[in-house]
């Protein structure tokens, strides 16, 4: 398939040192626009040792429910406000999580 060089060049590439027991989460902006980092960290801590697929489902479900909540404070709302935009509540978007 033909690749769009603008999209490929915008990808985040990270190199991390990991240890036994670390939890890595890759998620779409639909997760990070609706959940604060400390909420995700709290879910991970409360579900330590849980099946990674189940944890991913829990994160995705919380993000989805928040995206539908018109009165929730979200990271997207906070950033929009900083930049002079008026936005309230969750932001509906694609939601994908891999743990």
C-alpha positions in Angstrom: 0.0 0.0 0.0 1.0 3.6 -0.5 2.2 5.4 2.6 1.6 9.0 3.3 5.0 10.5 4.3 3.4 13.2 6.4 1.7 10.7 8.6 4.7 8.4 8.9 7.0 11.3 9.8 4.6 12.4 12.7 4.9 9.0 14.4 6.3 8.9 18.0 9.2 6.6 18.3 10.3 5.8 21.8 13.0 3.6 23.3 12.5 2.5 26.9 14.3 0.3 29.4 11.8 -2.1 30.9 12.0 -4.6 33.7 10.0 -7.6 34.7 6.6 -6.6 35.9 6.5 -3.3 34.0 3.2 -2.5 32.3 3.3 -0.8 28.8 0.2 0.8 27.4 -0.2 2.0 23.8 -3.4 3.8 23.2 -5.0 6.1 20.7 -5.8 9.8 21.3 -9.4 8.8 22.1 -8.0 7.4 25.4 -5.6 10.2 26.2 -8.1 13.0 25.3 -10.6 11.6 27.8 -8.6 10.1 30.7 -5.9 11.8 32.8 -2.6 10.0 33.2 -3.3 9.5 37.0 -6.6 7.8 36.2 -4.9 5.3 33.9 -2.1 4.8 36.4 -4.8 4.2 39.1 -6.5 1.5 37.0 -3.2 -0.2 36.5 -2.4 -0.2 40.2 -5.8 -1.4 41.2 -5.6 -4.2 38.6 -2.0 -5.3 39.2 -1.6 -8.9 38.0 -4.8 -8.7 36.0 -4.9 -10.2 32.4 -3.5 -7.5 30.1 -6.5 -7.8 27.8 -8.9 -7.3 30.7 -7.0 -4.2 31.8 -7.1 -2.9 28.2 -10.8 -3.4 28.1 -11.2 -1.6 31.4 -9.2 1.4 30.2 -11.1 1.5 26.9 -14.5 1.2 28.6 -13.7 4.1 31.0 -12.5 6.2 28.1 -15.6 5.4 26.1 -17.9 6.2 28.9 -16.1 9.5 29.6 -16.2 10.4 25.9 -20.0 10.4 26.2 -20.2 12.4 29.4 -21.0 16.0 28.5 -20.1 17.3 32.0 -16.8 15.5 32.6 -13.6 17.4 32.9 -11.1 15.8 30.4 -7.5 16.4 29.3 -8.9 17.6 25.9 -11.0 20.2 27.6 -8.1 21.4 29.7 -5.8 21.8 26.7 -8.6 23.4 24.6 -9.1 26.0 27.3 -5.4 26.8 27.5 -5.5 27.6 23.8 -8.6 29.8 23.9 -11.2 27.2 22.8 -14.5 26.5 24.6 -15.0 22.7 24.9 -16.9 20.9 27.6 -17.1 17.2 28.5 -15.8 14.1 26.9 -14.5 14.0 23.3 -15.9 11.2 21.1 -13.1 9.7 19.1 -11.6 6.3 18.1 -10.5 4.4 21.2 -7.9 1.7 21.0 -5.7 0.3 23.8 -3.0 -2.3 23.9 -1.5 -3.4 27.3 
